[in-house]
């Protein structure tokens, strides 16, 4: 298969679809987060899926941004930069959870328990160092980035607008988790997963690249033989 802009864009769309499916799938029958769960094989599998999902999401939103870079303008750039940073930080946290937490679960159960508490919107009983700030920045960039990027995609009106609305609303809706303790927090991942699937499919179906110059600019250029006639 030759490497072309169209093929890369389609690959980004499929990455977003896969990320959305994984984001939804990993929430199904997710056990309660505790120190005992961290040392299980299921933890390793689920965390590996989350790392993969974060990477695929980053590829997907990069393709979405490049597909309509001229139409989204400064708002799109800001949204992509913040949302992309959110996924990068998220991926780093998931890698730490995959590699580091199981290794120290027996020797430092209190620390692991506090990290898990912060990860689910709770509070740490002890000092977890920079993990506290990292989790906070991850949440803020995810919320702000998802909202801004979703609005930019909606305004560009190239990819599925309904999915852009779901992305913006779904990421912001996670702010309600602490206010609705009776609702399973895993349900709040569903809108973002659906949005990634919808936007990814839309990108895969219509991968035409937006060039840096319009067709009329090229035809009318004095350097173009056709435009010079």
Backbone bond lengths (Angstrom), bond angles and torsions (degrees), N, CA, C in turn:
res aa  C-N    CA-C-N  psi(-1)  N-CA   C-N-CA  omega(-1)  CA-C   N-CA-C  phi
1 X - - - 1.472 - - 1.520 108.93 -
2 X 1.329 116.46 128.91 1.453 120.23 179.38 1.525 109.79 -75.53
3 X 1.342 115.67 148.94 1.459 121.25 179.29 1.518 108.20 -89.11
4 X 1.306 115.92 108.25 1.460 121.89 178.97 1.530 108.92 -127.95
5 X 1.324 115.22 165.65 1.462 119.84 178.20 1.521 111.23 -59.75
6 X 1.335 115.36 -40.23 1.461 119.80 179.51 1.524 111.67 -62.46
7 X 1.328 116.44 -45.75 1.460 119.94 -179.40 1.523 111.68 -65.53
8 X 1.331 116.96 -39.17 1.465 120.13 178.25 1.530 110.81 -65.68
9 X 1.325 115.93 -39.25 1.465 119.80 178.84 1.519 110.99 -66.13
10 X 1.333 116.63 -42.59 1.466 120.06 176.55 1.528 110.98 -62.17
11 X 1.333 116.68 -39.55 1.457 120.19 178.46 1.523 110.98 -63.71
12 X 1.319 116.71 -38.53 1.465 120.47 177.21 1.529 110.48 -64.60
13 X 1.338 116.23 -39.22 1.459 119.67 177.36 1.516 112.11 -62.94
14 X 1.328 116.50 -44.70 1.459 120.29 177.76 1.527 111.07 -64.58
15 X 1.328 117.39 -34.17 1.459 120.82 177.46 1.524 110.87 -63.46
16 X 1.328 115.83 -41.35 1.464 119.78 178.16 1.526 111.37 -65.21
17 X 1.331 116.24 -41.51 1.474 119.84 177.52 1.524 110.37 -61.34
18 X 1.335 116.79 -46.78 1.460 120.90 179.59 1.525 110.82 -62.30
19 X 1.341 116.80 -40.02 1.464 120.61 178.89 1.525 110.93 -62.42
20 X 1.332 115.88 -42.87 1.463 119.32 178.92 1.516 112.50 -63.15
21 X 1.332 116.24 -42.67 1.472 120.30 178.79 1.523 111.05 -64.54
22 X 1.329 117.14 -41.55 1.466 120.55 178.76 1.521 111.02 -67.31
23 X 1.340 116.46 -38.45 1.464 120.74 -179.66 1.522 110.77 -62.22
24 X 1.329 115.59 -38.64 1.464 119.71 177.73 1.528 110.54 -75.32
25 X 1.329 116.20 -45.68 1.458 120.52 -176.04 1.512 113.99 -61.88
26 X 1.329 117.17 -36.79 1.462 119.90 -176.05 1.530 111.39 -71.32
27 X 1.340 117.03 -16.28 1.464 120.14 179.24 1.533 112.56 -81.53
28 X 1.320 116.88 -18.04 1.466 120.87 -174.44 1.527 110.43 -68.67
29 X 1.331 114.97 126.03 1.476 121.90 178.86 1.527 112.33 52.37
30 X 1.331 116.23 36.40 1.471 119.99 179.67 1.532 109.40 -70.66
31 X 1.331 117.05 123.31 1.473 119.93 -179.49 1.524 112.00 -66.75
32 X 1.310 115.43 164.98 1.454 121.37 174.76 1.528 109.22 -66.12
33 X 1.323 116.52 136.71 1.458 120.24 -179.55 1.528 110.64 -77.57
34 X 1.320 115.44 118.38 1.464 121.02 174.74 1.524 108.45 -151.98
35 X 1.316 115.46 174.30 1.462 120.60 -175.36 1.526 111.31 -62.32
36 X 1.334 117.18 -38.30 1.456 120.59 -178.35 1.530 111.20 -63.29
37 X 1.333 116.73 -38.02 1.462 120.74 -178.87 1.529 112.01 -67.88
38 X 1.325 116.10 -30.38 1.463 121.04 -176.86 1.525 112.30 -61.50
39 X 1.302 117.38 -27.68 1.469 121.05 -175.74 1.533 113.12 -93.35
40 X 1.319 117.11 7.31 1.465 119.83 -176.93 1.528 111.82 -93.79
41 X 1.328 114.46 163.37 1.465 120.15 175.86 1.520 110.87 -66.90
42 X 1.314 116.61 -34.95 1.464 120.17 179.49 1.525 110.74 -61.05
43 X 1.329 116.71 -38.50 1.457 120.30 176.90 1.525 110.59 -59.37
44 X 1.319 116.25 -45.84 1.466 121.12 -179.78 1.523 111.13 -60.38
45 X 1.320 115.66 -43.07 1.468 119.90 -179.21 1.520 110.63 -66.30
46 X 1.319 116.36 -48.03 1.465 119.73 -177.62 1.527 111.40 -64.76
47 X 1.314 117.54 -41.06 1.460 120.25 179.79 1.528 110.98 -67.37
48 X 1.311 116.52 -37.21 1.469 119.63 176.79 1.524 110.52 -62.16
49 X 1.329 116.38 -40.28 1.465 120.90 177.85 1.525 110.17 -64.57
50 X 1.337 117.28 -39.43 1.471 120.57 -179.78 1.526 111.19 -66.56
51 X 1.315 117.32 -38.04 1.464 120.51 176.49 1.521 109.79 -63.04
52 X 1.328 116.51 -45.99 1.460 121.48 178.58 1.516 110.90 -61.85
53 X 1.330 116.34 -43.26 1.455 121.11 179.71 1.523 111.41 -60.36
54 X 1.323 117.12 -42.42 1.467 120.84 -179.90 1.525 110.81 -62.98
55 X 1.329 116.44 -43.78 1.455 120.06 179.08 1.518 112.59 -64.39
56 X 1.331 116.72 -43.70 1.466 120.63 178.94 1.529 111.24 -65.71
57 X 1.318 116.85 -36.41 1.466 120.44 177.79 1.517 110.69 -62.91
58 X 1.329 116.04 -42.39 1.463 120.45 -179.96 1.529 110.81 -63.01
59 X 1.335 116.33 -41.89 1.470 120.07 176.33 1.523 110.21 -62.72
60 X 1.321 116.03 -42.90 1.459 120.96 -178.00 1.512 113.14 -62.75
61 X 1.335 117.49 -48.42 1.468 119.15 -177.63 1.530 110.96 -70.37
62 X 1.345 116.93 -26.70 1.464 119.87 175.02 1.528 110.04 -65.14
63 X 1.331 116.89 -43.57 1.455 120.41 176.61 1.519 112.05 -63.49
64 X 1.336 116.89 -39.39 1.467 120.63 178.62 1.522 110.74 -62.38
65 X 1.321 115.99 -43.68 1.460 119.35 -178.80 1.527 111.59 -65.95
66 X 1.328 116.95 -46.37 1.457 120.53 -178.75 1.527 111.88 -65.88
67 X 1.326 116.51 -30.83 1.469 120.92 179.48 1.522 111.43 -62.36
68 X 1.319 117.84 -31.75 1.464 120.82 -175.10 1.528 111.59 -135.12
69 X 1.343 115.33 37.62 1.455 120.30 -174.43 1.524 112.41 -59.44
70 X 1.324 117.40 -38.14 1.469 119.87 -178.96 1.521 112.23 -72.87
71 X 1.320 116.58 -31.33 1.468 119.94 -176.83 1.525 112.53 -80.37
72 X 1.315 117.44 -28.18 1.467 120.01 -177.08 1.523 112.76 -83.23
73 X 1.335 117.77 -25.51 1.455 121.01 176.27 1.515 114.04 64.44
74 X 1.326 114.87 -151.83 1.470 121.39 -177.43 1.529 110.99 -65.21
75 X 1.323 116.24 -38.31 1.466 119.65 179.76 1.524 110.46 -60.54
76 X 1.322 116.28 -41.43 1.456 120.05 178.67 1.511 111.92 -65.13
77 X 1.332 116.72 -39.87 1.464 120.52 178.64 1.517 111.08 -63.03
78 X 1.326 116.33 -45.55 1.461 120.29 179.35 1.524 110.43 -63.22
79 X 1.343 115.79 -46.14 1.456 119.74 -179.86 1.515 112.19 -60.96
80 X 1.334 115.98 -44.72 1.464 119.38 179.57 1.520 111.54 -64.29
81 X 1.341 117.26 -43.91 1.464 121.10 -178.51 1.532 111.21 -62.22
82 X 1.315 116.56 -44.83 1.471 120.28 -178.85 1.522 111.01 -70.94
83 X 1.335 116.59 -44.70 1.462 120.28 -179.62 1.531 110.54 -66.05
84 X 1.330 116.13 -40.54 1.460 120.08 177.54 1.516 111.59 -63.01
85 X 1.337 116.16 -41.15 1.463 119.83 176.83 1.521 110.60 -62.49
86 X 1.333 115.61 -37.98 1.457 119.63 178.17 1.515 112.46 -61.15
87 X 1.323 116.57 -42.58 1.462 119.87 179.00 1.530 111.85 -71.14
88 X 1.324 117.48 -34.07 1.463 119.75 176.62 1.527 111.05 -64.54
89 X 1.336 115.68 -44.38 1.463 119.73 178.81 1.523 110.04 -66.68
90 X 1.342 115.94 -41.47 1.455 120.08 177.94 1.525 110.71 -58.07
91 X 1.330 116.37 -44.19 1.458 120.57 -179.42 1.528 110.73 -63.73
92 X 1.337 116.94 -39.27 1.463 119.60 179.13 1.524 111.13 -65.36
93 X 1.325 116.79 -38.60 1.466 120.32 178.10 1.524 110.86 -65.72
94 X 1.336 116.04 -41.34 1.460 119.69 179.78 1.536 110.99 -66.17
95 X 1.338 117.16 -34.83 1.464 120.32 176.86 1.522 110.02 -66.13
96 X 1.332 116.88 -42.40 1.467 120.65 176.89 1.521 110.21 -60.70
97 X 1.328 115.73 -43.53 1.460 120.08 179.43 1.522 111.76 -64.65
98 X 1.322 116.57 -32.75 1.462 121.47 -179.03 1.531 111.64 -76.25
99 X 1.319 117.10 -41.61 1.466 121.29 -170.76 1.524 113.41 -98.58
100 X 1.332 116.51 -43.42 1.468 120.62 -170.65 1.523 112.72 -87.45
101 X 1.332 117.23 -49.95 1.474 119.80 -172.87 1.527 113.64 -57.85
102 X 1.337 119.49 -44.64 1.479 117.69 178.22 1.522 112.59 -61.87
103 X 1.336 116.90 -31.42 1.470 120.44 -177.40 1.519 112.54 -71.44
104 X 1.349 117.69 -25.23 1.464 120.26 -177.65 1.526 112.77 -113.41
105 X 1.335 115.84 6.68 1.467 119.57 -176.93 1.520 112.46 -60.83
106 X 1.337 117.64 -35.74 1.465 120.71 -178.69 1.523 111.65 -79.89
107 X 1.319 116.58 -39.62 1.466 119.84 -176.30 1.523 113.25 -83.42
108 X 1.320 118.16 -29.24 1.475 121.64 -178.26 1.525 110.63 -134.48
109 X 1.325 117.25 63.63 1.471 119.65 -177.58 1.522 113.17 -63.63
110 X 1.326 116.76 -31.66 1.459 119.66 179.74 1.519 112.01 -65.16
111 X 1.314 116.01 -42.87 1.462 120.69 178.86 1.528 110.70 -63.76
112 X 1.319 116.62 -45.71 1.465 120.93 179.62 1.518 110.28 -61.63
113 X 1.314 116.84 -42.24 1.459 120.92 179.43 1.524 111.05 -62.40
114 X 1.324 117.12 -40.28 1.466 121.15 179.31 1.526 111.05 -67.18
115 X 1.318 117.39 -40.39 1.468 120.87 178.03 1.523 110.05 -62.13
116 X 1.318 117.18 -42.58 1.463 120.89 179.10 1.522 110.91 -65.78
117 X 1.334 116.46 -36.95 1.459 120.26 179.39 1.524 110.95 -63.80
118 X 1.325 116.66 -44.21 1.463 121.19 178.87 1.523 110.70 -65.71
119 X 1.327 116.60 -37.27 1.460 121.22 -179.04 1.527 112.15 -63.91
120 X 1.317 116.84 -26.29 1.466 121.11 -179.44 1.525 112.34 -101.69
121 X 1.337 116.53 16.73 1.454 119.96 177.15 1.500 115.16 88.23
122 X 1.319 117.51 8.21 1.457 120.88 179.17 1.521 111.88 -92.85
123 X 1.323 115.14 -161.15 1.461 121.25 -177.83 1.523 109.71 -123.84
124 X 1.317 114.98 144.56 1.460 120.55 179.19 1.516 110.29 -83.24
125 X 1.324 115.98 137.45 1.459 120.56 177.63 1.522 111.23 -77.30
126 X 1.325 116.28 -28.08 1.458 121.25 -179.87 1.513 111.47 -121.90
127 X 1.314 114.92 -166.13 1.456 121.37 -179.26 1.532 109.52 -91.82
128 X 1.331 116.59 122.13 1.466 120.38 178.18 1.526 110.85 -110.99
129 X 1.318 116.38 13.82 1.450 121.01 174.94 1.524 113.21 64.56
130 X 1.324 115.67 -138.75 1.462 121.27 -175.34 1.520 113.61 -70.84
131 X 1.320 117.33 -12.67 1.459 119.35 177.99 1.532 111.08 -62.44
132 X 1.327 116.06 -29.81 1.462 120.11 177.80 1.526 110.40 -62.74
133 X 1.330 116.23 -50.92 1.455 120.33 -179.85 1.520 112.64 -67.31
134 X 1.334 116.02 -36.64 1.458 120.11 179.92 1.522 110.84 -63.27
135 X 1.313 116.36 -42.04 1.468 120.28 178.39 1.522 110.98 -65.67
136 X 1.328 116.43 -38.22 1.466 120.18 179.28 1.521 111.12 -65.69
137 X 1.325 116.34 -46.88 1.464 120.28 179.59 1.522 110.56 -63.87
138 X 1.323 117.07 -37.90 1.458 120.97 178.38 1.527 110.71 -59.88
139 X 1.324 116.13 -45.79 1.460 120.08 -179.96 1.520 112.65 -65.31
140 X 1.325 116.66 -42.57 1.462 120.56 -177.83 1.525 111.50 -66.83
141 X 1.322 117.40 -44.21 1.463 119.98 -179.33 1.523 111.56 -68.58
142 X 1.330 116.47 -34.74 1.462 120.31 177.39 1.523 110.77 -65.16
143 X 1.333 116.78 -46.30 1.457 120.75 -178.77 1.522 111.95 -67.42
144 X 1.329 115.93 -52.72 1.467 119.73 -177.61 1.522 111.21 -66.50
145 X 1.332 116.44 -42.90 1.454 119.85 -179.03 1.513 112.77 -64.39
146 X 1.323 116.61 -43.81 1.458 120.32 178.95 1.519 112.00 -61.79
147 X 1.328 116.13 -40.94 1.466 120.27 179.51 1.529 111.00 -65.96
148 X 1.323 116.88 -51.84 1.462 120.41 -176.86 1.525 111.60 -65.59
149 X 1.326 116.36 -43.48 1.468 119.84 -179.25 1.520 110.79 -65.76
150 X 1.324 116.43 -39.15 1.462 119.87 177.79 1.519 111.95 -62.73
151 X 1.329 116.53 -42.01 1.466 120.48 178.09 1.523 110.62 -64.12
152 X 1.338 116.10 -42.40 1.465 120.23 179.81 1.527 111.37 -63.10
153 X 1.329 116.95 -41.36 1.459 120.53 178.23 1.524 111.12 -65.07
154 X 1.317 116.22 -38.90 1.463 120.65 179.28 1.527 110.53 -64.22
155 X 1.314 116.03 -44.14 1.464 120.45 -178.76 1.533 111.71 -67.85
156 X 1.339 117.09 -34.35 1.464 120.43 179.89 1.518 111.48 -65.21
157 X 1.337 116.79 -32.47 1.465 122.55 175.67 1.530 112.71 56.80
158 X 1.329 115.68 43.96 1.465 120.78 174.55 1.524 110.15 -112.07
159 X 1.326 116.70 -51.29 1.456 121.01 176.05 1.526 109.52 -87.09
160 X 1.334 116.11 174.98 1.467 121.41 -176.12 1.532 111.06 -56.81
161 X 1.313 116.74 116.57 1.464 120.58 -175.49 1.528 111.88 -70.02
162 X 1.343 116.06 -33.37 1.466 118.11 179.31 1.522 110.39 -62.33
163 X 1.340 116.75 -37.12 1.455 120.51 179.85 1.520 111.03 -70.02
164 X 1.339 117.00 -33.87 1.461 120.80 176.77 1.530 110.25 -64.45
165 X 1.327 116.43 -39.75 1.471 120.84 177.53 1.525 110.68 -64.54
166 X 1.334 115.90 -43.12 1.465 120.46 179.37 1.531 110.64 -63.81
167 X 1.341 116.45 -38.70 1.459 119.93 178.73 1.519 111.15 -63.25
168 X 1.322 116.58 -48.63 1.467 120.44 -179.67 1.527 111.24 -63.05
169 X 1.326 115.73 -46.77 1.458 119.26 -178.79 1.515 113.22 -71.29
170 X 1.336 116.50 -37.57 1.460 120.12 -177.70 1.506 113.61 -66.32
171 X 1.336 116.86 -40.09 1.464 119.05 179.95 1.532 110.92 -69.18
172 X 1.319 116.12 -41.08 1.470 119.67 179.82 1.528 110.94 -67.55
173 X 1.329 116.49 -33.09 1.467 120.48 -177.77 1.518 112.64 -61.39
174 X 1.335 117.76 -22.73 1.461 119.74 179.89 1.519 111.98 -65.07
175 X 1.328 117.59 -16.39 1.459 120.69 176.81 1.521 111.30 -64.92
176 X 1.326 117.05 -20.32 1.463 121.03 -177.35 1.522 112.92 -82.89
177 X 1.330 118.13 -5.83 1.464 120.91 -176.42 1.535 112.36 -55.80
178 X 1.353 119.29 -48.67 1.471 118.46 -179.83 1.518 113.32 -65.41
179 X 1.326 116.69 -22.47 1.466 120.75 -177.91 1.523 112.81 -86.36
180 X 1.335 116.60 -14.88 1.460 121.32 -177.51 1.523 110.33 -125.61
181 X 1.323 116.97 66.92 1.470 119.58 -175.61 1.514 113.89 -65.60
182 X 1.334 116.60 -19.03 1.458 118.96 -178.48 1.523 112.05 -79.91
183 X 1.337 117.68 -9.85 1.452 121.76 -179.60 1.523 109.52 -101.31
184 X 1.319 115.85 134.93 1.460 120.77 178.72 1.525 109.25 -60.82
185 X 1.327 116.66 119.91 1.463 121.25 -177.36 1.526 112.54 -62.13
186 X 1.324 117.12 -21.75 1.465 120.71 179.87 1.528 111.92 -63.96
187 X 1.334 116.81 -24.51 1.458 120.20 -179.71 1.522 111.82 -65.78
188 X 1.343 116.98 -25.05 1.457 120.11 -177.48 1.524 111.98 -73.45
189 X 1.321 117.56 -10.69 1.460 120.32 176.88 1.523 111.49 -81.53
190 X 1.323 117.52 -19.46 1.462 120.96 -175.14 1.528 113.39 -61.90
191 X 1.360 120.03 -46.58 1.464 118.49 -179.35 1.525 113.53 -59.87
192 X 1.334 117.33 -41.55 1.463 119.81 179.48 1.519 110.72 -65.38
193 X 1.328 116.59 -39.62 1.458 120.09 177.35 1.511 111.79 -62.33
194 X 1.324 116.67 -44.37 1.467 121.17 178.59 1.527 110.38 -63.83
195 X 1.343 116.57 -40.20 1.467 120.73 179.70 1.523 111.17 -62.85
196 X 1.327 117.15 -42.99 1.466 120.34 178.77 1.528 111.15 -63.38
197 X 1.321 116.17 -39.21 1.465 119.70 178.23 1.526 110.39 -64.33
198 X 1.342 116.61 -46.97 1.452 120.74 -179.15 1.520 113.10 -63.95
199 X 1.322 116.71 -45.57 1.460 120.33 179.77 1.528 110.97 -68.41
200 X 1.330 116.13 -39.19 1.457 119.72 179.24 1.512 112.03 -64.30
201 X 1.316 116.83 -42.98 1.466 120.25 178.40 1.519 110.59 -64.53
202 X 1.326 116.04 -41.27 1.456 120.18 178.50 1.526 110.95 -62.28
203 X 1.324 116.61 -39.28 1.469 121.08 178.54 1.524 110.77 -68.33
204 X 1.325 117.17 -40.43 1.465 121.28 179.42 1.530 111.23 -66.58
205 X 1.320 116.24 -38.04 1.464 120.66 -176.57 1.531 112.03 -72.39
206 X 1.328 117.07 -33.07 1.464 121.01 -177.03 1.526 108.80 -131.81
207 X 1.344 117.71 78.09 1.461 121.40 -172.40 1.523 114.90 -90.12
208 X 1.320 117.85 12.44 1.466 119.42 -175.76 1.514 111.28 -56.78
209 X 1.309 115.93 128.35 1.466 121.14 -176.26 1.523 110.65 -78.44
210 X 1.319 115.26 147.16 1.456 121.11 174.37 1.516 107.82 -97.52
211 X 1.313 117.06 114.89 1.449 120.10 -177.40 1.511 111.05 -79.85
212 X 1.317 115.31 168.62 1.460 119.95 -178.36 1.524 112.81 -72.16
213 X 1.335 117.86 -18.90 1.455 121.83 178.74 1.520 108.74 -128.04
214 X 1.294 116.25 145.57 1.462 119.96 179.82 1.519 110.13 -76.34
215 X 1.338 115.35 163.36 1.453 120.60 -179.45 1.520 111.44 -62.56
216 X 1.328 116.70 -38.14 1.457 119.85 -179.59 1.517 111.24 -67.06
217 X 1.353 116.25 -33.64 1.460 119.58 177.38 1.510 110.52 -63.55
218 X 1.340 117.40 -41.11 1.451 121.39 -177.37 1.521 111.09 -69.18
219 X 1.341 116.35 -45.26 1.459 120.62 -177.94 1.521 111.21 -64.91
220 X 1.325 116.36 -37.02 1.448 120.63 -176.87 1.508 114.22 -85.73
221 X 1.305 118.28 2.00 1.456 121.72 -177.69 1.517 110.65 -71.13
222 X 1.346 118.59 136.73 1.464 121.09 178.55 1.518 112.44 -61.67
223 X 1.343 117.87 -21.61 1.442 120.54 -178.48 1.518 112.21 -83.22
224 X 1.306 116.80 -9.62 1.457 120.91 -178.77 1.527 108.89 -91.85
225 X 1.332 118.07 126.96 1.472 120.68 -177.36 1.519 112.57 -57.68
226 X 1.330 116.03 -39.59 1.465 118.66 -178.69 1.517 110.99 -68.22
227 X 1.321 115.85 -38.00 1.458 118.76 -178.56 1.519 112.50 -75.17
228 X 1.328 117.53 -18.73 1.453 120.44 -177.32 1.507 112.47 -83.02
229 X 1.322 117.25 -15.13 1.467 119.65 -177.66 1.515 111.80 -73.14
